[in-house]
Amino acid sequence: MSAEQNTPILIIGARFDGHAGVVEGIISSSTCFSVFGYIDDNTSMHEKTFKGKKVLGGGNILEEIYRQGSVKHAIVAFGDNDLREKFIIKLSGIGYEIPNIIHKSVIIAGDSVIGKGCVLAPGSVIMNGCKIGDGVTINTGTTIDHNCILEGYDNISPGSHLSGRVHIEKYVFTGTGTIIIPDIRVGHHSILAAGCVVIRDVPPFDKVAGVPAKSIKKDIG
């Protein structure tokens, strides 16, 4: 999906000291898009500004903004995987185009495939043969080695390293510095704690931590 220079784009989410701030920083580092404004359901954020752009209101005004015709592109800047999917589906249904926001320093092998609504932060690398689904967040300094699959709506935290042929199902969260050895499958909605080293498959909804990573779900409820 391509856009002309300085195409207006809405950022969905207004956590300026979090993911929305990161997304704004990536957008402002290029001339592809320019921020039109922010949308957030937190009413305490409404009418606040960030770098000169307002929080225009909540998700209930997305259709009205689209009909006005000033902005036709949007990107979701939430860390919450399930909520990110909900808003991408809503935006697509209204008619918004959902581009990928990719920092200019990112390296992507030519035969890898990336869905829509993904955010690729500075210094991340995606090697050959990878398939990245919709709504995936790949944070700063992450490496995705050859032939990996990320099904969609995953959040890969800074400094995570996925070795070859790793399969990440939907809605997975990897903590900062997670390492996954080759040929591992990580089940949907699982959480990998910061700094863990994953050497065996992780079932859906599990929580793992440590070196090597072990389930801690029973310990924390």
VENVENPE-V457242 format. One line per field, one symbol per residue. ss: DSSP state (H for helix, E for strand, - for the rest). psi: psi as a letter, one per 20 degrees, with the letter a starting at -180 (. if undefined). A space follows every 50 residues. Layout:
ss: ???
psi: ???
This chain:
ss: ------EEEEEE------HHHHHHHHHH----EEEEEEE---HHH---EE --EEEEE-HHHHHHHHHH----EEEE----HHHHHHHHHHHHHH--E--- EE----EE----EE----EE----EE----EE----EE----EE----EE ----EE----EE----EE----EE----EE----EE----EE----EE-- -E----EEE-E--EE-HHHH-
psi: prqrpkpqpqpoqknhjchhhggghggiirjgqpphaqppiohiipiqqo ljpqohaaiijggggghhjhpjqqppmqhogghggghgggghhhiqpnrq opqiiqppqhjqppbqkqporpjqpoaqjqopaqkpoorpkqpoaqkqpo hqkqoorpjqopaqkpooaqkqpprpjppprqkqppqqjqpoqpjqoojr qprqjrpqrrorpqpjghhi.
